[in-house]
Amino acid sequence: DFGTPLWEAFIPGLVLIKEALGANKRSYVLLPLIDSHNHNSNSTTNLDFDPRTSAFTLKSTREYKGGEEVSISYGKMTNDVIMQRFSFVEKDNPNDAYHITRGQVEEILGFVPASLKATDSSSCLTLQRRDGQIQLECGDVRDFSAVLRLLDPASEPNARAMLSKVLSGVLSIADAAAQNGDKMIELADDDLDDSSSRRKMAEEFRIEKLKVLRQAVSTFVVDAQGII
């Protein structure tokens, strides 16, 4: 708790009591020098607070070579959140996600399965990286088999085929939309005014989302025999 006075830090359980009573509020703070480090989700550094000295210490679990950049992690976030909060896109973000809407499912399948219509999720299906591993989710449903049952409760092979069709269709549409993405980034590199910088970031964002989608396709798409 960054805002804990020194005397409170030495009283066992006080922080938990205050939290239970609603006295503790989570706040965002700036830490001089430490906040000058760039973000990396795979960072090996940890931030410690010593109540005896009222000081923060940045520690690493590995050795660094001279000239090597020391990074910190701003937290496990998708590139959607990182771009909105910090105005950059993390390359190969192990916690990124791709959201598939009901409209996309309907466009590709011609209908939306009734079970998916009944979910409260804002996105119909979510392709979520968790520490680099891709998962298929729908709202609070994170079990792969359970999500398949939302597609077709009666037939798992048919559900897998539907999922394959949706993923392949979404990838095809996304690839077509991003076919000039690399060229746009090269143009932005030559003319980094405000508008081109935003355009470059938007294209980097799109490229990273395509990586998530392609990872999902390689993981979940089945062949003609229904085998992943």
Accessible surface in RSA format (square Angstrom, percent):
REM  Atomic radii and reference values for relative SASA: ProtOr
REM  Chains: A
REM  Algorithm: Lee & Richards
REM  Probe-radius: 1.40
REM  Slices: 20
REM RES _ NUM      All-atoms   Total-Side   Main-Chain    Non-polar    All polar
REM                ABS   REL    ABS   REL    ABS   REL    ABS   REL    ABS   REL
RES ASP A   1   103.46  72.5  42.60  42.4  60.86 143.9  26.04  61.3  77.42  77.2
RES PHE A   2   104.05  52.1  78.43  48.6  25.63  66.7  78.66  47.7  25.39  72.7
RES GLY A   3    64.43  79.5   0.00   N/A  64.43  79.5  39.46 108.3  24.97  55.9
RES THR A   4    18.39  13.1   7.62   7.7  10.77  25.7   8.36  11.2  10.03  15.2
RES PRO A   5    57.15  41.7  45.10  41.1  12.05  43.8  57.15  47.2   0.00   0.0
RES LEU A   6    81.76  45.5  71.26  51.0  10.50  26.4  74.22  52.1   7.55  20.3
RES TRP A   7   160.70  64.5 149.58  72.4  11.12  26.1 140.03  74.7  20.66  33.5
RES GLU A   8    18.67  10.7  18.14  13.7   0.54   1.3   0.02   0.0  18.65  15.2
RES ALA A   9    41.93  38.6   9.61  14.8  32.32  73.5  13.70  19.3  28.23  74.8
RES PHE A  10   119.31  59.7  95.02  58.9  24.29  63.2 100.26  60.8  19.05  54.5
RES ILE A  11    76.78  43.7  71.10  53.0   5.68  13.7  71.88  51.8   4.90  13.3
RES PRO A  12   128.51  93.7  98.90  90.2  29.61 107.6 111.91  92.4  16.59 103.1
RES GLY A  13    37.05  45.7   0.00   N/A  37.05  45.7  22.83  62.7  14.22  31.8
RES LEU A  14    35.92  20.0  35.28  25.2   0.64   1.6  35.85  25.2   0.07   0.2
RES VAL A  15    50.41  33.2  49.91  45.2   0.50   1.2  49.91  43.4   0.50   1.4
RES LEU A  16   126.60  70.5 122.15  87.4   4.45  11.2 122.53  86.0   4.08  11.0
RES ILE A  17    99.57  56.7  96.50  71.9   3.06   7.4  99.55  71.7   0.02   0.1
RES LYS A  18    54.62  26.6  54.54  33.5   0.08   0.2  27.09  24.4  27.53  29.3
RES GLU A  19   106.94  61.4  94.13  71.2  12.81  30.5  26.97  52.2  79.98  65.3
RES ALA A  20    91.61  84.2  47.82  73.8  43.79  99.6  60.89  85.8  30.71  81.4
RES LEU A  21   142.40  79.3 108.57  77.7  33.83  85.0 113.68  79.8  28.72  77.3
RES GLY A  22    38.29  47.2   0.00   N/A  38.29  47.2  29.18  80.1   9.11  20.4
RES ALA A  23    60.47  55.6  28.64  44.2  31.83  72.4  39.07  55.0  21.40  56.7
RES ASN A  24    39.08  27.0  20.37  19.7  18.71  45.1  16.02  38.6  23.06  22.3
RES LYS A  25   163.15  79.6 138.45  84.9  24.70  58.8  93.32  84.0  69.82  74.4
RES ARG A  26   229.69  96.4 186.75  95.2  42.94 102.2  73.03  99.8 156.66  94.9
RES SER A  27    79.61  67.3  54.12  72.2  25.50  58.7  33.91  72.2  45.70  64.0
RES TYR A  28   181.21  84.6 152.26  86.6  28.96  75.4 135.54 101.9  45.67  56.3
RES VAL A  29    71.13  46.8  44.31  40.1  26.82  64.6  51.38  44.6  19.75  53.6
RES LEU A  30   156.11  86.9 136.90  97.9  19.21  48.3 136.90  96.1  19.21  51.7
RES LEU A  31    23.65  13.2  23.42  16.8   0.23   0.6  23.65  16.6   0.00   0.0
RES PRO A  32   116.72  85.1  95.63  87.2  21.09  76.7 107.54  88.8   9.18  57.1
RES LEU A  33   150.43  83.8 141.27 101.1   9.16  23.0 142.08  99.8   8.35  22.5
RES ILE A  34    22.71  12.9  22.65  16.9   0.06   0.1  22.70  16.3   0.01   0.0
RES ASP A  35    60.49  42.4  42.26  42.1  18.24  43.1  19.84  46.7  40.65  40.5
RES SER A  36    89.42  75.6  53.45  71.3  35.96  82.8  49.69 105.8  39.73  55.7
RES HIS A  37    47.64  26.0  41.26  28.7   6.39  16.3  30.08  31.0  17.57  20.4
RES ASN A  38    92.46  63.8  90.90  87.8   1.55   3.7  16.09  38.7  76.36  73.8
RES HIS A  39    19.12  10.4   0.01   0.0  19.11  48.9   0.01   0.0  19.11  22.2
RES ASN A  40    59.11  40.8  59.11  57.1   0.00   0.0   4.15  10.0  54.96  53.1
RES SER A  41    22.79  19.3   0.49   0.7  22.31  51.4   0.87   1.8  21.93  30.7
RES ASN A  42   104.08  71.8  83.80  81.0  20.28  48.8  30.72  73.9  73.36  70.9
RES SER A  43    26.42  22.3   0.38   0.5  26.04  60.0   4.25   9.1  22.17  31.1
RES THR A  44    41.41  29.5  33.41  33.9   8.00  19.1  40.37  54.2   1.04   1.6
RES THR A  45    17.00  12.1   1.82   1.8  15.18  36.2   0.95   1.3  16.05  24.3
RES ASN A  46    80.51  55.5  75.89  73.3   4.62  11.1  20.75  49.9  59.76  57.8
RES LEU A  47    67.71  37.7  36.48  26.1  31.23  78.5  36.48  25.6  31.23  84.0
RES ASP A  48    62.34  43.7  58.93  58.7   3.41   8.1  22.67  53.3  39.68  39.6
RES PHE A  49    68.58  34.3  42.46  26.3  26.12  68.0  42.68  25.9  25.90  74.1
RES ASP A  50    36.71  25.7  32.96  32.8   3.75   8.9  18.80  44.2  17.91  17.9
RES PRO A  51    37.03  27.0  37.03  33.8   0.00   0.0  37.03  30.6   0.00   0.0
RES ARG A  52   176.73  74.2 150.59  76.8  26.14  62.2  54.91  75.0 121.82  73.8
RES THR A  53    90.85  64.6  63.32  64.2  27.53  65.6  67.88  91.2  22.98  34.7
RES SER A  54    71.82  60.7  48.38  64.6  23.44  54.0  31.92  68.0  39.91  55.9
RES ALA A  55    42.23  38.8  37.90  58.5   4.34   9.9  42.20  59.4   0.03   0.1
RES PHE A  56    57.77  28.9  33.32  20.6  24.45  63.6  33.32  20.2  24.45  70.0
RES THR A  57    60.87  43.3  57.73  58.5   3.14   7.5  38.34  51.5  22.53  34.1
RES LEU A  58    48.91  27.2  20.54  14.7  28.37  71.3  20.54  14.4  28.37  76.3
RES LYS A  59   111.71  54.5 105.80  64.9   5.90  14.1  62.78  56.5  48.93  52.1
RES SER A  60    47.52  40.2  14.95  20.0  32.57  75.0  15.54  33.1  31.98  44.8
RES THR A  61   102.35  72.8  64.20  65.1  38.15  90.9  62.19  83.5  40.17  60.7
RES ARG A  62   111.15  46.7  92.66  47.2  18.48  44.0  57.31  78.3  53.84  32.6
RES GLU A  63   162.86  93.5 144.06 109.0  18.80  44.8  63.66 123.1  99.19  81.0
RES TYR A  64    58.26  27.2  26.40  15.0  31.87  82.9  23.65  17.8  34.61  42.7
RES LYS A  65   172.08  83.9 161.63  99.2  10.45  24.9 110.58  99.5  61.50  65.5
RES GLY A  66    85.60 105.6   0.00   N/A  85.60 105.6  45.97 126.2  39.62  88.7
RES GLY A  67    90.84 112.0   0.00   N/A  90.84 112.0  44.67 122.6  46.17 103.4
RES GLU A  68    68.39  39.3  47.60  36.0  20.79  49.5  34.27  66.3  34.12  27.9
RES GLU A  69   106.30  61.0  84.94  64.3  21.37  50.9  50.79  98.2  55.51  45.3
RES VAL A  70    51.13  33.6  43.92  39.8   7.22  17.4  43.92  38.2   7.22  19.6
RES SER A  71    13.99  11.8  13.91  18.6   0.08   0.2   6.19  13.2   7.81  10.9
RES ILE A  72    19.50  11.1  19.50  14.5   0.00   0.0  19.50  14.0   0.00   0.0
RES SER A  73    51.76  43.7  26.95  36.0  24.81  57.2  20.57  43.8  31.19  43.7
RES TYR A  74    68.37  31.9  36.38  20.7  31.99  83.2  28.51  21.4  39.86  49.1
RES GLY A  75    28.48  35.1   0.00   N/A  28.48  35.1  28.34  77.8   0.14   0.3
RES LYS A  76   152.19  74.2 120.44  73.9  31.75  75.6  84.83  76.4  67.36  71.7
RES MET A  77    19.84  10.3  13.93   9.2   5.92  14.1  18.85  16.0   0.99   1.3
RES THR A  78    24.09  17.1  23.31  23.6   0.78   1.9  20.02  26.9   4.07   6.2
RES ASN A  79     0.05   0.0   0.05   0.1   0.00   0.0   0.00   0.0   0.05   0.1
RES ASP A  80    38.12  26.7  37.20  37.0   0.92   2.2  15.43  36.3  22.69  22.6
RES VAL A  81    51.07  33.6  49.82  45.1   1.25   3.0  51.07  44.4   0.00   0.0
RES ILE A  82     0.03   0.0   0.03   0.0   0.00   0.0   0.03   0.0   0.00   0.0
RES MET A  83    49.18  25.5  44.36  29.4   4.81  11.5  42.22  35.9   6.96   9.2
RES GLN A  84   148.71  83.2 112.41  82.2  36.30  86.4  41.40  88.1 107.31  81.4
RES ARG A  85   132.58  55.7  98.97  50.5  33.61  80.0  34.10  46.6  98.48  59.7
RES PHE A  86    81.39  40.7  58.30  36.1  23.09  60.1  64.82  39.3  16.57  47.4
RES SER A  87    78.62  66.4  61.96  82.7  16.66  38.4  27.08  57.7  51.54  72.2
RES PHE A  88    64.16  32.1  61.69  38.2   2.48   6.4  64.16  38.9   0.00   0.0
RES VAL A  89    21.33  14.0   1.37   1.2  19.96  48.1   1.37   1.2  19.96  54.1
RES GLU A  90    17.63  10.1  14.26  10.8   3.37   8.0  13.14  25.4   4.49   3.7
RES LYS A  91   153.33  74.8 136.34  83.7  16.99  40.5  79.36  71.4  73.97  78.8
RES ASP A  92    77.97  54.6  68.54  68.2   9.43  22.3  29.00  68.3  48.96  48.8
RES ASN A  93     0.20   0.1   0.09   0.1   0.11   0.3   0.09   0.2   0.11   0.1
RES PRO A  94    17.06  12.4  14.88  13.6   2.18   7.9  17.06  14.1   0.00   0.0
RES ASN A  95    11.74   8.1  11.17  10.8   0.58   1.4   5.44  13.1   6.30   6.1
RES ASP A  96     0.31   0.2   0.31   0.3   0.00   0.0   0.00   0.0   0.31   0.3
RES ALA A  97     0.30   0.3   0.22   0.3   0.08   0.2   0.22   0.3   0.08   0.2
RES TYR A  98    30.78  14.4  29.56  16.8   1.22   3.2  16.19  12.2  14.58  18.0
RES HIS A  99    85.04  46.5  70.24  48.8  14.80  37.9  55.04  56.7  30.00  34.9
RES ILE A 100     0.00   0.0   0.00   0.0   0.00   0.0   0.00   0.0   0.00   0.0
RES THR A 101    63.82  45.4  63.80  64.7   0.02   0.0  57.28  76.9   6.54   9.9
RES ARG A 102    68.73  28.9  66.27  33.8   2.46   5.8  40.63  55.5  28.10  17.0
RES GLY A 103    46.38  57.2   0.00   N/A  46.38  57.2  35.89  98.5  10.49  23.5
RES GLN A 104    45.25  25.3  44.29  32.4   0.96   2.3  16.61  35.4  28.64  21.7
RES VAL A 105     0.00   0.0   0.00   0.0   0.00   0.0   0.00   0.0   0.00   0.0
RES GLU A 106    93.17  53.5  90.40  68.4   2.76   6.6  16.43  31.8  76.73  62.6
RES GLU A 107   126.24  72.5  91.66  69.3  34.58  82.3  45.01  87.1  81.23  66.3
RES ILE A 108    27.23  15.5  10.64   7.9  16.59  40.0  15.18  10.9  12.04  32.7
RES LEU A 109    23.96  13.3   5.74   4.1  18.22  45.8   6.01   4.2  17.95  48.3
RES GLY A 110    60.31  74.4   0.00   N/A  60.31  74.4  31.15  85.5  29.16  65.3
RES PHE A 111   104.16  52.1 101.05  62.6   3.11   8.1 104.16  63.2   0.00   0.0
RES VAL A 112    12.63   8.3   5.74   5.2   6.89  16.6   5.74   5.0   6.89  18.7
RES PRO A 113     8.93   6.5   4.83   4.4   4.10  14.9   8.93   7.4   0.00   0.0
RES ALA A 114    82.27  75.6  68.46 105.7  13.81  31.4  69.89  98.4  12.38  32.8
RES SER A 115    33.90  28.7  25.24  33.7   8.66  20.0  10.97  23.4  22.93  32.1
RES LEU A 116     0.00   0.0   0.00   0.0   0.00   0.0   0.00   0.0   0.00   0.0
RES LYS A 117   131.40  64.1 110.38  67.7  21.02  50.1  55.11  49.6  76.30  81.3
RES ALA A 118    82.85  76.2  49.49  76.4  33.37  75.9  60.97  85.9  21.88  58.0
RES THR A 119    30.41  21.6  16.01  16.2  14.40  34.3  23.35  31.4   7.06  10.7
RES ASP A 120   150.43 105.4 113.97 113.4  36.46  86.2  44.06 103.7 106.38 106.1
RES SER A 121    18.70  15.8   6.03   8.1  12.67  29.2   9.34  19.9   9.36  13.1
RES SER A 122   116.22  98.2  79.04 105.5  37.17  85.6  57.87 123.2  58.35  81.7
RES SER A 123    11.86  10.0  11.25  15.0   0.61   1.4   7.42  15.8   4.44   6.2
RES CYS A 124     0.03   0.0   0.02   0.0   0.01   0.0   0.00   0.0   0.03   0.0
RES LEU A 125     0.00   0.0   0.00   0.0   0.00   0.0   0.00   0.0   0.00   0.0
RES THR A 126    12.13   8.6  12.13  12.3   0.00   0.0   6.51   8.7   5.62   8.5
RES LEU A 127     0.00   0.0   0.00   0.0   0.00   0.0   0.00   0.0   0.00   0.0
RES GLN A 128    23.88  13.4  23.88  17.5   0.00   0.0   1.16   2.5  22.72  17.2
RES ARG A 129    22.93   9.6  21.98  11.2   0.95   2.3   2.82   3.8  20.12  12.2
RES ARG A 130    79.99  33.6  72.89  37.2   7.10  16.9  33.47  45.7  46.52  28.2
RES ASP A 131    95.17  66.7  73.00  72.7  22.17  52.4  31.34  73.8  63.82  63.7
RES GLY A 132    26.74  33.0   0.00   N/A  26.74  33.0  18.50  50.8   8.24  18.5
RES GLN A 133   131.06  73.3 130.90  95.7   0.17   0.4  44.24  94.2  86.83  65.9
RES ILE A 134    17.94  10.2   3.92   2.9  14.03  33.8   3.92   2.8  14.03  38.1
RES GLN A 135    55.61  31.1  53.11  38.8   2.50   5.9  22.24  47.3  33.38  25.3
RES LEU A 136     2.45   1.4   0.00   0.0   2.45   6.2   0.00   0.0   2.45   6.6
RES GLU A 137     8.30   4.8   8.30   6.3   0.00   0.0   0.59   1.1   7.71   6.3
RES CYS A 138     1.84   1.4   0.00   0.0   1.84   4.3   0.06   0.1   1.79   1.9
RES GLY A 139    37.07  45.7   0.00   N/A  37.07  45.7  23.04  63.2  14.02  31.4
RES ASP A 140   145.76 102.1 119.13 118.6  26.63  63.0  37.48  88.2 108.28 108.0
RES VAL A 141    49.35  32.5  44.69  40.5   4.66  11.2  49.35  42.9   0.00   0.0
RES ARG A 142   137.89  57.9 122.94  62.7  14.95  35.6  35.43  48.4 102.46  62.1
RES ASP A 143    82.30  57.6  74.17  73.8   8.13  19.2  34.34  80.8  47.95  47.8
RES PHE A 144    50.63  25.3  46.84  29.0   3.79   9.9  46.90  28.4   3.73  10.7
RES SER A 145    49.83  42.1  48.08  64.2   1.75   4.0  15.91  33.9  33.92  47.5
RES ALA A 146    21.27  19.6  18.70  28.9   2.57   5.9  18.88  26.6   2.39   6.3
RES VAL A 147     0.00   0.0   0.00   0.0   0.00   0.0   0.00   0.0   0.00   0.0
RES LEU A 148     3.06   1.7   2.88   2.1   0.18   0.5   3.06   2.1   0.00   0.0
RES ARG A 149   133.10  55.9 130.51  66.5   2.59   6.2  55.99  76.5  77.11  46.7
RES LEU A 150    32.93  18.3  32.75  23.4   0.17   0.4  32.76  23.0   0.17   0.5
RES LEU A 151     5.24   2.9   0.03   0.0   5.21  13.1   0.03   0.0   5.21  14.0
RES ASP A 152    25.42  17.8  22.24  22.1   3.19   7.5   4.93  11.6  20.49  20.4
RES PRO A 153    97.54  71.1  71.58  65.2  25.97  94.4  71.69  59.2  25.86 160.7
RES ALA A 154   100.41  92.3  58.53  90.3  41.87  95.3  68.40  96.3  32.01  84.8
RES SER A 155    39.14  33.1  34.16  45.6   4.98  11.5  26.55  56.5  12.59  17.6
RES GLU A 156    86.79  49.8  76.31  57.7  10.48  25.0  27.25  52.7  59.54  48.6
RES PRO A 157    97.60  71.1  89.87  81.9   7.73  28.1  93.23  77.0   4.37  27.1
RES ASN A 158    67.71  46.7  62.40  60.3   5.30  12.8  17.12  41.2  50.59  48.9
RES ALA A 159     0.07   0.1   0.07   0.1   0.00   0.0   0.07   0.1   0.00   0.0
RES ARG A 160    52.44  22.0  52.10  26.6   0.34   0.8  10.87  14.9  41.57  25.2
RES ALA A 161    49.97  45.9  43.68  67.4   6.29  14.3  44.98  63.3   4.98  13.2
RES MET A 162    19.50  10.1  17.42  11.5   2.08   5.0  15.60  13.3   3.90   5.2
RES LEU A 163     0.83   0.5   0.79   0.6   0.04   0.1   0.83   0.6   0.00   0.0
RES SER A 164     9.57   8.1   9.30  12.4   0.28   0.6   9.40  20.0   0.18   0.2
RES LYS A 165   116.11  56.6 107.67  66.1   8.44  20.1  67.69  60.9  48.42  51.6
RES VAL A 166     0.00   0.0   0.00   0.0   0.00   0.0   0.00   0.0   0.00   0.0
RES LEU A 167     0.00   0.0   0.00   0.0   0.00   0.0   0.00   0.0   0.00   0.0
RES SER A 168    49.57  41.9  42.90  57.3   6.67  15.4  33.98  72.4  15.58  21.8
RES GLY A 169    17.83  22.0   0.00   N/A  17.83  22.0  17.23  47.3   0.60   1.3
RES VAL A 170     1.71   1.1   1.25   1.1   0.47   1.1   1.29   1.1   0.42   1.2
RES LEU A 171    28.41  15.8  28.41  20.3   0.00   0.0  28.41  19.9   0.00   0.0
RES SER A 172    71.79  60.7  61.38  81.9  10.41  24.0  29.82  63.5  41.98  58.8
RES ILE A 173    79.26  45.1  74.09  55.2   5.17  12.5  78.14  56.3   1.12   3.0
RES ALA A 174    16.21  14.9  10.00  15.4   6.22  14.1  15.61  22.0   0.61   1.6
RES ASP A 175    50.33  35.3  44.30  44.1   6.03  14.3  22.61  53.2  27.72  27.6
RES ALA A 176    62.93  57.9  49.74  76.8  13.20  30.0  56.89  80.1   6.04  16.0
RES ALA A 177    66.10  60.8  37.43  57.8  28.66  65.2  49.62  69.9  16.47  43.6
RES ALA A 178    14.28  13.1   3.08   4.7  11.20  25.5   3.67   5.2  10.61  28.1
RES GLN A 179   142.02  79.4 104.62  76.5  37.40  89.0  32.55  69.3 109.47  83.0
RES ASN A 180    88.00  60.7  86.03  83.1   1.98   4.8  16.30  39.2  71.70  69.3
RES GLY A 181     2.61   3.2   0.00   N/A   2.61   3.2   1.54   4.2   1.07   2.4
RES ASP A 182    97.34  68.2  93.22  92.8   4.12   9.7  32.11  75.6  65.23  65.1
RES LYS A 183   133.74  65.2 129.89  79.7   3.85   9.2  74.23  66.8  59.51  63.4
RES MET A 184    58.98  30.5  58.83  38.9   0.16   0.4  41.16  35.0  17.82  23.6
RES ILE A 185    28.06  16.0  28.06  20.9   0.00   0.0  28.06  20.2   0.00   0.0
RES GLU A 186   113.74  65.3 110.79  83.8   2.96   7.0  40.81  78.9  72.93  59.5
RES LEU A 187    95.71  53.3  93.05  66.6   2.67   6.7  93.08  65.4   2.63   7.1
RES ALA A 188     0.00   0.0   0.00   0.0   0.00   0.0   0.00   0.0   0.00   0.0
RES ASP A 189    71.39  50.0  52.10  51.9  19.29  45.6  21.62  50.9  49.77  49.6
RES ASP A 190   126.03  88.3  88.29  87.9  37.75  89.3  33.02  77.7  93.01  92.8
RES ASP A 191    81.53  57.1  78.01  77.6   3.52   8.3  24.88  58.6  56.65  56.5
RES LEU A 192   109.42  60.9  76.08  54.4  33.33  83.8  77.41  54.4  32.00  86.1
RES ASP A 193    69.36  48.6  58.22  57.9  11.14  26.3  41.80  98.4  27.57  27.5
RES ASP A 194   101.16  70.9  88.59  88.2  12.57  29.7  42.19  99.3  58.97  58.8
RES SER A 195    63.57  53.7  56.84  75.9   6.73  15.5  38.48  81.9  25.09  35.2
RES SER A 196     2.72   2.3   2.72   3.6   0.00   0.0   2.72   5.8   0.00   0.0
RES SER A 197    46.85  39.6  40.18  53.6   6.67  15.4  30.09  64.1  16.76  23.5
RES ARG A 198   133.70  56.1 129.47  66.0   4.23  10.1  62.29  85.1  71.41  43.3
RES ARG A 199    89.36  37.5  83.20  42.4   6.16  14.7  33.66  46.0  55.70  33.8
RES LYS A 200    49.57  24.2  49.57  30.4   0.00   0.0  16.31  14.7  33.26  35.4
RES MET A 201    44.63  23.1  43.94  29.1   0.69   1.6  39.99  34.0   4.64   6.2
RES ALA A 202    51.96  47.8  45.16  69.7   6.80  15.5  47.76  67.3   4.20  11.1
RES GLU A 203     9.76   5.6   9.76   7.4   0.00   0.0   0.03   0.1   9.73   7.9
RES GLU A 204    58.63  33.7  56.97  43.1   1.66   4.0  20.13  38.9  38.50  31.4
RES PHE A 205    43.10  21.6  43.10  26.7   0.00   0.0  43.10  26.1   0.00   0.0
RES ARG A 206    93.16  39.1  90.73  46.3   2.43   5.8  18.61  25.4  74.55  45.2
RES ILE A 207    45.38  25.8  45.36  33.8   0.01   0.0  45.37  32.7   0.01   0.0
RES GLU A 208     9.17   5.3   9.15   6.9   0.02   0.0   1.45   2.8   7.72   6.3
RES LYS A 209    18.28   8.9  18.28  11.2   0.00   0.0  17.99  16.2   0.29   0.3
RES LEU A 210     9.95   5.5   9.95   7.1   0.00   0.0   9.95   7.0   0.00   0.0
RES LYS A 211    57.86  28.2  52.18  32.0   5.69  13.5  47.05  42.3  10.82  11.5
RES VAL A 212     0.00   0.0   0.00   0.0   0.00   0.0   0.00   0.0   0.00   0.0
RES LEU A 213     0.00   0.0   0.00   0.0   0.00   0.0   0.00   0.0   0.00   0.0
RES ARG A 214   108.60  45.6 104.58  53.3   4.02   9.6  49.07  67.1  59.53  36.1
RES GLN A 215    49.07  27.4  42.94  31.4   6.13  14.6  26.77  57.0  22.30  16.9
RES ALA A 216     0.00   0.0   0.00   0.0   0.00   0.0   0.00   0.0   0.00   0.0
RES VAL A 217    29.02  19.1  26.86  24.3   2.16   5.2  26.86  23.3   2.16   5.9
RES SER A 218    91.52  77.3  53.80  71.8  37.72  86.9  50.93 108.5  40.58  56.9
RES THR A 219    51.56  36.7  43.09  43.7   8.48  20.2  37.32  50.1  14.25  21.5
RES PHE A 220    16.94   8.5  15.53   9.6   1.41   3.7  15.53   9.4   1.41   4.0
RES VAL A 221    40.45  26.6  27.52  24.9  12.93  31.2  27.52  23.9  12.93  35.1
RES VAL A 222    18.33  12.1   5.66   5.1  12.66  30.5   6.42   5.6  11.91  32.3
RES ASP A 223    76.32  53.5  58.08  57.8  18.25  43.1  43.45 102.2  32.88  32.8
RES ALA A 224   104.56  96.1  54.87  84.7  49.69 113.0  68.22  96.1  36.34  96.3
RES GLN A 225   141.58  79.2 110.85  81.0  30.73  73.2  59.00 125.6  82.59  62.6
RES GLY A 226    32.58  40.2   0.00   N/A  32.58  40.2  18.51  50.8  14.07  31.5
RES ILE A 227   114.73  65.3 109.76  81.8   4.97  12.0 111.33  80.2   3.40   9.2
RES ILE A 228   101.25  57.6  50.77  37.8  50.48 121.7  68.62  49.4  32.63  88.6
END  Absolute sums over single chains surface
CHAIN  1 A    14050.7      10996.2       3054.5       7970.4       6080.3
END  Absolute sums over all chains
TOTAL         14050.7      10996.2       3054.5       7970.4       6080.3
